């Protein structure tokens, strides 16, 4: 059992660093040179995908990355990003999950 736990921790560590490396690579070498925001969005999406698949950090923390990174990178301002997360339907789901 200890070996399986060590392999899981190793996979998470690899996923963490691989995600950060892919993010930095796409930030340094943009995919779409004509649309800077799209390249930054692709970098954030790739980071999130790698972290979700590898479970490098908890899923809820990965899901909150756009809330922080979009305004920081200039993709969307915080006034446009935050309402997406705090839509009334989303808050209803969160309340339901908390009760369950």
C-alpha positions in Angstrom: 0.0 0.0 0.0 2.8 2.4 0.7 4.2 1.9 -2.8 1.0 2.9 -4.4 0.8 6.1 -2.2 4.4 7.0 -3.2 3.5 6.5 -6.9 0.5 8.8 -6.5 2.5 11.5 -4.8 5.2 11.2 -7.5 2.5 11.5 -10.2 1.1 14.6 -8.5 4.5 16.2 -8.2 5.2 15.5 -11.9 1.8 16.9 -12.8 2.4 20.0 -10.8 5.7 20.8 -12.4 4.6 19.7 -15.9 1.6 22.0 -15.7 3.7 25.0 -14.6 6.3 24.2 -17.4 3.6 24.0 -20.1 2.0 27.2 -18.8 5.3 29.1 -18.9 6.2 27.6 -22.3 2.9 28.9 -23.8 3.4 32.3 -22.1 6.9 32.6 -23.6 6.0 31.3 -27.0 2.4 32.4 -27.8 0.2 30.1 -29.9 -1.6 32.9 -31.7 0.7 35.9 -32.2 -2.2 38.0 -33.5 -4.4 37.5 -30.4 -2.4 37.8 -27.2 -5.4 37.1 -24.9 -6.2 33.9 -26.8 -2.6 32.7 -26.2 -2.8 33.5 -22.5 -6.2 31.7 -22.3 -4.6 28.6 -23.9 -1.8 28.7 -21.4 -4.3 28.9 -18.5 -6.5 26.1 -20.0 -3.5 23.8 -20.5 -2.3 24.4 -16.9 -5.8 23.6 -15.6 -6.1 20.5 -17.8 -2.8 19.1 -16.6 -3.5 19.8 -13.0 -7.0 18.3 -13.3 -5.8 15.1 -14.9 -2.8 14.7 -12.5 -4.8 15.9 -9.5 -1.7 18.0 -8.6 -3.7 20.3 -6.4 -7.3 19.8 -5.3 -9.9 20.1 -8.0 -11.7 23.1 -6.4 -8.5 25.0 -6.2 -7.7 24.3 -9.9 -11.2 25.5 -10.8 -10.6 28.8 -9.1 -7.5 29.6 -11.1 -9.3 31.6 -13.7 -10.7 33.8 -11.0 -7.1 34.8 -10.1 -5.2 34.4 -13.4 -7.7 36.0 -15.8 -7.5 39.5 -14.3 -3.7 39.1 -13.5 -2.9 38.2 -17.2 -5.3 40.7 -18.7 -7.6 38.2 -20.3 -10.8 39.4 -18.5 -11.2 42.0 -15.7 -12.3 40.8 -12.3 -15.7 42.5 -12.8 -16.4 40.2 -15.7 -14.8 37.0 -14.2 -16.3 37.0 -10.7 -20.0 37.1 -11.7 -19.5 33.9 -13.7 -18.5 32.1 -10.6 -21.2 33.6 -8.4 -24.2 33.1 -10.7 -27.3 32.3 -8.7 -27.5 28.8 -10.1 -23.9 28.1 -9.1 -24.6 29.3 -5.6 -27.6 27.0 -5.5 -25.4 24.0 -6.4 -22.8 25.0 -3.9 -25.5 25.2 -1.2 -26.8 21.8 -2.1 -23.4 20.3 -2.0 -22.8 21.8 1.4 -26.1 20.4 2.8 -25.4 17.0 1.3 
